[in-house]
């Protein structure tokens, strides 16, 4: 499953606190804030992110033990990126 990004709002004023979650509790969530595709070197989510300007939040969930990502469509190692 894809990472859930809340709130789902695409418009805000001032700042917005963004949370990332996934139904599987033991996955690692990696994210980027520039619209690029996250990978294992991207920041690992650990607490809500506060944004204050137009930002593309992109996230993936990675199964435990995965040490590299390969292009794959079966999503057995990592979720499909979600913006």
C-alpha positions in Angstrom: 0.0 0.0 0.0 1.0 3.6 -0.5 2.1 5.9 2.4 -0.8 8.0 3.7 -0.1 11.7 3.6 -2.3 13.9 5.9 -3.8 16.3 5.6 -4.7 15.8 2.0 -5.1 19.5 1.5 -3.5 21.1 -1.5 -3.9 24.6 -0.2 -3.0 26.3 3.1 -2.0 29.6 4.6 0.8 30.1 7.1 2.1 26.6 7.9 0.9 23.1 7.6 1.8 20.1 9.8 2.1 16.9 7.6 2.0 13.4 9.0 3.0 10.2 7.1 1.7 6.8 8.0 1.4 3.3 6.7 -0.8 0.4 7.8 2.2 -1.9 8.3 3.8 -0.7 11.5 7.4 -2.0 10.8 8.0 -0.3 7.5 10.4 2.6 7.2 8.9 5.7 5.5 11.3 7.8 3.5 10.3 11.2 2.0 11.4 14.2 0.0 10.0 17.7 0.0 11.0 18.7 -3.6 8.9 16.3 -5.6 11.9 14.0 -6.4 11.5 10.3 -5.8 12.6 9.2 -2.4 15.1 6.4 -1.9 16.9 4.8 1.0 19.2 7.9 1.4 16.2 10.3 1.7 15.2 11.4 5.2 13.4 8.8 7.3 10.1 10.0 8.7 10.0 10.0 12.5 7.7 12.9 13.4 5.3 15.4 11.8 6.8 17.7 9.2 5.9 21.4 9.3 5.9 23.1 5.9 5.6 26.8 5.3 5.6 27.1 1.5 4.5 25.3 -1.6 6.0 21.9 -1.4 5.7 18.5 -3.0 5.7 15.8 -0.3 6.6 12.5 -1.8 6.9 9.3 0.3 7.6 5.6 0.1 7.4 2.7 2.6 10.2 0.2 2.6 10.1 -3.2 4.1 12.6 -4.1 6.9 15.9 -5.5 5.8 15.8 -3.8 2.3 19.3 -2.4 1.6 18.7 -1.3 -2.0 15.8 -0.3 -4.2 15.5 -1.6 -7.8 13.0 -0.5 -10.4 10.1 -2.9 -9.9 6.4 -2.9 -10.5 5.5 -5.6 -8.0 6.0 -3.4 -4.9 7.4 -6.3 -2.9 10.3 -4.2 -1.5 8.9 -0.7 -1.4 5.6 1.0 -2.0 4.7 3.0 -5.1 5.7 6.6 -4.5 2.8 8.8 -3.3 2.7 12.6 -3.7 
